């Protein structure tokens, strides 16, 4: 058997300009990856490159060309294939994760089972997903919180001089659980100063308060904080987990950071072995990218898979997070179709 690789760059656009501590964007170039086998069966994956992690749609397309010769003849050869892809061209994690998703999609389709079933997971065990309120003016933040009424958990972007005002506006509108994500926007001093406010506002957890490499700072902050601290930018792959032990309470997995579905599950296992909690997050993604990550949500404590829910138009249909509830497809493989 041989696998034929094809790819197509497409653009997604968020309903609102999406602001985090590092900047604001509204349009994102994504890559739809397809692997076709000799029977004409297709495995799909989405690359969601992030400039912060060194990728663009253009680097993904270039990386795919380099990865093509390392693709397996047999899609079931997953472990060796992923190892070969990682050795062929390092980094480029979103390009590799798209190929990983496409291989897993093909395997599920050939077996006639959805991925969660192949992994022996119970869809009912998936935690509720949060919905993100990006940085904006206070009036727009208030409007977004109202529009997110259907979602039971909010994730609020912070990491600005206006954090106090932002939290007050959100709390004026709702008493539902809120999680905050500073996207590495605070110094240790900023974070320490904000702890009493975060506790007073009933925040459930703090994501990536400090710079990714400030592990000593995270350790100091964690000792002072009553709220759990989750590493996102500080944790890309399973190899990052051991050094974070004692410095954080949990880690946030993203396929676009770790580079494959199997590496994502390795992170879960390594984190669990160190008694850490585990979250899954996303970039701005269509439902094709989101669904690949949704399949392993039954293994997790926290889910933040709102990428497709924040879009103006979603070209794909797959896992959903309506009302915060993660619904996993029952179609084979990823179970994603064109909308
Ligand atoms: Mg984050």
Boltz pocket constraint, residues with backbone or C-beta under 6 A from the ligand:
constraints:
  - pocket:
      binder: B
      contacts: [[A, 181], [A, 183], [A, 207], [A, 208], [A, 232], [A, 233], [A, 252], [A, 281]]
      max_distance: 6.0
